[in-house]
Amino acid sequence: MITRNEQYIKSLVQEFIKLPNETEWLEFKENNQDPAIKTLPL
């Protein structure tokens, strides 16, 4: 397993946040542990 220091991870996340959209190698996800809580109106 490759381990990275905390500063590296933080800088990587900051670079991802700057991207305007998802790319072919980066897809934004959301952790939705309880999907019943977040339902979209029909």
TIVO-2410 file (N, C-alpha, C; in nm, 3 decimals):
# residues 42
REC num residu      c1      c2      c3 atome chaine
REC   1      M   0.083  -0.118   0.000     N      A
REC   1      M   0.000   0.000   0.000    CA      A
REC   1      M   0.088   0.125   0.000     C      A
REC   2      I   0.054   0.219  -0.083     N      A
REC   2      I   0.127   0.345  -0.088    CA      A
REC   2      I   0.067   0.441   0.014     C      A
REC   3      T   0.151   0.500   0.095     N      A
REC   3      T   0.102   0.598   0.191    CA      A
REC   3      T   0.153   0.735   0.150     C      A
REC   4      R   0.071   0.834   0.166     N      A
REC   4      R   0.106   0.973   0.135    CA      A
REC   4      R   0.089   1.056   0.260     C      A
REC   5      N   0.166   1.162   0.269     N      A
REC   5      N   0.149   1.246   0.386    CA      A
REC   5      N   0.024   1.333   0.373     C      A
REC   6      E  -0.018   1.386   0.483     N      A
REC   6      E  -0.143   1.462   0.488    CA      A
REC   6      E  -0.139   1.585   0.398     C      A
REC   7      Q  -0.027   1.652   0.391     N      A
REC   7      Q  -0.015   1.773   0.308    CA      A
REC   7      Q  -0.033   1.739   0.160     C      A
REC   8      Y   0.021   1.627   0.116     N      A
REC   8      Y   0.005   1.584  -0.023    CA      A
REC   8      Y  -0.142   1.561  -0.056     C      A
REC   9      I  -0.211   1.489   0.033     N      A
REC   9      I  -0.353   1.460   0.011    CA      A
REC   9      I  -0.434   1.590   0.007     C      A
REC  10      K  -0.407   1.681   0.099     N      A
REC  10      K  -0.479   1.808   0.101    CA      A
REC  10      K  -0.455   1.887  -0.027     C      A
REC  11      S  -0.333   1.890  -0.075     N      A
REC  11      S  -0.304   1.965  -0.198    CA      A
REC  11      S  -0.371   1.900  -0.318     C      A
REC  12      L  -0.377   1.769  -0.320     N      A
REC  12      L  -0.443   1.699  -0.429    CA      A
REC  12      L  -0.593   1.730  -0.431     C      A
REC  13      V  -0.656   1.729  -0.316     N      A
REC  13      V  -0.798   1.762  -0.307    CA      A
REC  13      V  -0.822   1.905  -0.352     C      A
REC  14      Q  -0.735   1.996  -0.312     N      A
REC  14      Q  -0.749   2.136  -0.354    CA      A
REC  14      Q  -0.741   2.149  -0.506     C      A
REC  15      E  -0.654   2.074  -0.569     N      A
REC  15      E  -0.644   2.076  -0.716    CA      A
REC  15      E  -0.771   2.021  -0.779     C      A
REC  16      F  -0.827   1.916  -0.723     N      A
REC  16      F  -0.952   1.860  -0.776    CA      A
REC  16      F  -1.067   1.959  -0.764     C      A
REC  17      I  -1.073   2.030  -0.653     N      A
REC  17      I  -1.178   2.128  -0.631    CA      A
REC  17      I  -1.173   2.238  -0.736     C      A
REC  18      K  -1.057   2.271  -0.783     N      A
REC  18      K  -1.041   2.378  -0.882    CA      A
REC  18      K  -1.094   2.339  -1.019     C      A
REC  19      L  -1.108   2.211  -1.044     N      A
REC  19      L  -1.157   2.167  -1.175    CA      A
REC  19      L  -1.303   2.206  -1.191     C      A
REC  20      P  -1.340   2.256  -1.309     N      A
REC  20      P  -1.477   2.302  -1.330    CA      A
REC  20      P  -1.578   2.188  -1.345     C      A
REC  21      N  -1.533   2.074  -1.393     N      A
REC  21      N  -1.621   1.961  -1.422    CA      A
REC  21      N  -1.548   1.831  -1.395     C      A
REC  22      E  -1.624   1.725  -1.400     N      A
REC  22      E  -1.563   1.594  -1.396    CA      A
REC  22      E  -1.481   1.576  -1.524     C      A
REC  23      T  -1.382   1.491  -1.518     N      A
REC  23      T  -1.301   1.461  -1.636    CA      A
REC  23      T  -1.308   1.310  -1.661     C      A
REC  24      E  -1.239   1.264  -1.764     N      A
REC  24      E  -1.240   1.121  -1.791    CA      A
REC  24      E  -1.167   1.041  -1.683     C      A
REC  25      W  -1.088   1.108  -1.602     N      A
REC  25      W  -1.016   1.037  -1.495    CA      A
REC  25      W  -1.056   1.082  -1.355     C      A
REC  26      L  -1.151   1.174  -1.345     N      A
REC  26      L  -1.198   1.219  -1.213    CA      A
REC  26      L  -1.349   1.228  -1.215     C      A
REC  27      E  -1.412   1.157  -1.123     N      A
REC  27      E  -1.557   1.159  -1.113    CA      A
REC  27      E  -1.594   1.196  -0.970     C      A
REC  28      F  -1.674   1.301  -0.954     N      A
REC  28      F  -1.715   1.345  -0.821    CA      A
REC  28      F  -1.825   1.253  -0.769     C      A
REC  29      K  -1.807   1.207  -0.647     N      A
REC  29      K  -1.904   1.116  -0.584    CA      A
REC  29      K  -1.950   1.175  -0.453     C      A
REC  30      E  -2.062   1.126  -0.407     N      A
REC  30      E  -2.116   1.167  -0.278    CA      A
REC  30      E  -2.148   1.042  -0.198     C      A
REC  31      N  -2.107   1.041  -0.074     N      A
REC  31      N  -2.139   0.929   0.013    CA      A
REC  31      N  -2.283   0.945   0.061     C      A
REC  32      N  -2.367   0.855   0.018     N      A
REC  32      N  -2.508   0.860   0.057    CA      A
REC  32      N  -2.542   0.730   0.128     C      A
REC  33      Q  -2.502   0.723   0.255     N      A
REC  33      Q  -2.519   0.600   0.332    CA      A
REC  33      Q  -2.665   0.563   0.350     C      A
REC  34      D  -2.752   0.664   0.360     N      A
REC  34      D  -2.895   0.638   0.378    CA      A
REC  34      D  -2.973   0.708   0.267     C      A
REC  35      P  -2.990   0.644   0.152     N      A
REC  35      P  -3.053   0.711   0.038    CA      A
REC  35      P  -3.198   0.752   0.061     C      A
REC  36      A  -3.266   0.695   0.160     N      A
REC  36      A  -3.404   0.733   0.186    CA      A
REC  36      A  -3.411   0.878   0.237     C      A
REC  37      I  -3.308   0.925   0.298     N      A
REC  37      I  -3.306   1.061   0.350    CA      A
REC  37      I  -3.300   1.164   0.237     C      A
REC  38      K  -3.224   1.135   0.134     N      A
REC  38      K  -3.208   1.229   0.024    CA      A
REC  38      K  -3.282   1.179  -0.099     C      A
REC  39      T  -3.402   1.218  -0.114     N      A
REC  39      T  -3.478   1.180  -0.233    CA      A
REC  39      T  -3.507   1.305  -0.313     C      A
REC  40      L  -3.497   1.293  -0.442     N      A
REC  40      L  -3.525   1.406  -0.530    CA      A
REC  40      L  -3.676   1.413  -0.554     C      A
REC  41      P  -3.731   1.532  -0.561     N      A
REC  41      P  -3.874   1.545  -0.592    CA      A
REC  41      P  -3.901   1.500  -0.735     C      A
REC  42      L  -4.014   1.438  -0.755     N      A
REC  42      L  -4.049   1.390  -0.889    CA      A
REC  42      L  -4.121   1.496  -0.969     C      A
***
